[in-house]
């Protein structure tokens, strides 16, 4: 009896899985492509934990060194970037522990300042939208954004990491659980608590703005 043909297309040569396999086969350039692909995202993640921004690049470099050494342990049962994020989080925590630093800074402004994943057309669209808004509306939006950032700053580290991975990096609850090495129920609880805390800080401001006529 003949076996049915497998019509599943192989992953493209530049997919994460193939790049891992090519690296393990001795192709150094393949791992360099992974570094290029995820360096900014890893640096932004570390920047949410580390007070001293000068350490961000050092910790990111150490993250990729650790990932390279442990690459044979990557089984593909999770997304590569989730596996990499977990290494980044653990590396940052280890560095902070060694330096006896307190990871209480969340640099949410890094998303807008360094987000190279946003296309130029989106930037142009956003700028055009702002041009048509009234100065009062622009000011109100800026004040709300600053309030959100302040609310994020005030969150405990475990809540801040969970909500940022969800809202800024777009990870699923399952991926966040893997990255932070905690149960998915804990992730859901942390994100719920973070959203409640942020909402409590900005809700009065939103209510004041909704009562105004521009």
N, C-alpha and C positions, 0 to 999 in steps of 0.2 A: 504494500500500500504506500503510495507516494505521499510525502509530506507536503502540506500546502506551502506555497512560496511566501516568503516574508517580504512584503512590499514596503516595510517600514524604511523610510529614508534615513541614511546615516546622518549623524549630526554634522553640520558644516565644519570645515577645517579650522575656523576661527572661533568656534563655540568654546565655552569654558571647559567642558569635558574633554574636548579634543586637544585644547591647549595644555591641559594637565597631562594627558596621555603623551603628547609630543614632548613635554618637559621631562617626563619620566623616561622617555626613550633617548634622552640626551640632547634634545634641541633647546639650547639656552634661550634662543630668540623667542620661543613660545612663552616662557615665563616672563620675559620682558614685556610681552604684549599684555599679559595679565596685570602686571604692575602698572603699565600705562592706563589700562582700562579702569582700574579701581583705586589708583593712588589718591585722587582728589576726594573720593567718597570716604576712604579710610581716614584721611587727614581731617575731614570734617567731623567724622565720628569721634576721633581722639580729641579734637578741639573742644568737644562738649564736656570732656572729662578733665582736661588738664588746664590748670591755672596759668602756667608759664607757656606762652605760645611758642617760645623758642624750642621747647621740647617736642612739639607736635611732629616735626619732620623726623627727629631722631627715633621717636616711638613708632612712627609709620614705617621707617626703614627696618627697625627691629621686627616689626610685625611681618613684613614680607620675608625677612630672613628666616623667621620661625616657620612661616608657611612653607617656604621652599624646603626646609629640612624635614617638615612633616608631611610633604605632599603625597608620599606613598600611603599615608593613612587616610587620605580622602577617598571615600568609597562611592561618592556620587549619590548617596541617599538623601542629600540636601543640596540646595543650590550652593555653588562655589562661594558666592559672595557672603552667604550666611555663615558658612564655615570660616571664611576669612574674617568676618566681623567678630566672631567669637574669639578668634586669636587676637584681634586688635584690642578688644575689651579687656581680655586677660593680660595682655602685654602692658596696657596702660595702667591697669590696677596694680600690677607688679611693680612698675616703675614708680608709681605714686607711693606705694608702700615703702619702697626702698628709700625714697627721698623724703618720706614722712610729710607728704603734701596732702592737702585736703581738696579732693575733687569737687568743688562746689560752684564751678563756673560753667555756665552754659552760653556759648557764643552763637546765639541764633542768627546774628547778623551775618555769619559766614555763609549762610545759604544764599542770600542775595548777592553777597560780594564775590563769592567764588563758585557759584553754581554754573559750571560750564556745560551743563546738560540742557540748559534752556536755549532754544534757538534764537537767532537774531530776529527772525520774523515775530516771535512772541514778544521780544523786547520792544520792537517797533510798535506792535499792537498796543502794548501796555502804555507806552509813552503817548501814543495818540489819544488813548482813553483819558489819560490824566489831563491832556491839553484841553479837553472838552468839559472837565469838571470845574466847578466853582472853587475859588481859593478856600472857602470855608469847608467844603467837602474834602478837599485834599488835606487840609489841616486836621480835620476830624479823623480821617483814615490814618494819618501819621500818628496821632495821639493814641488811637486804638492799637496800632501795631506796637508802639512803645509799651503800652500797658500789657499786651500779650507777652512781649519779651521779658518784662519785669516779673510777670507771673511765672514764666518758665524759670527765671533765675531763682525764684523763691522756692521752687519745688525741691524736695529731697532728691538725691542723686538717682535712686532706683526708679522714681517716678519720671524724672526728667529724661533718663535714658530710654525708658519704654515708650513714652509719648513721642520723643524725637525720632526714634527708629520707625515708628508707625506713620507719623504725619510728615516727616521731612525726607525719610529714605524710602517710604512706601513699602516697608516689609510687612508681611502677613503676621498674624498672631503666632502661627507655628514657627515662622522664621525668627521672630523676636525671641521666642522661647529657646530656640537653639542657640542664638547669638548670646543671650544672657544666661544660658544654662539654668533655666528655672521652668517650673511647670506652666503650661499654657493658661491655667486658671489664675496663676499669679500675675501673668502678663495682662490678662483681661482686667484684673482688679487694679493693677497699677495704672493702666491707661484710663480706666473709669475715674479713679481718684484724681489723676492729673487733670482730666477734663473738667471735673467738678471744681477743682481748685482754681483753674484758669477762668472758668465761667463765672465763679464767684467774684473774681477780681474785675472782670470787664463788663459784667452785666449792668451794674449801675451806670457806667459810662454809656453803654449802648442805649439804655433807657433815656438818659439825658439827651442823647443825640436824636433819638426818634421823636422826641417832643419838640424839636426845633423845626422851623420852616426856613429853608434856604432861599 
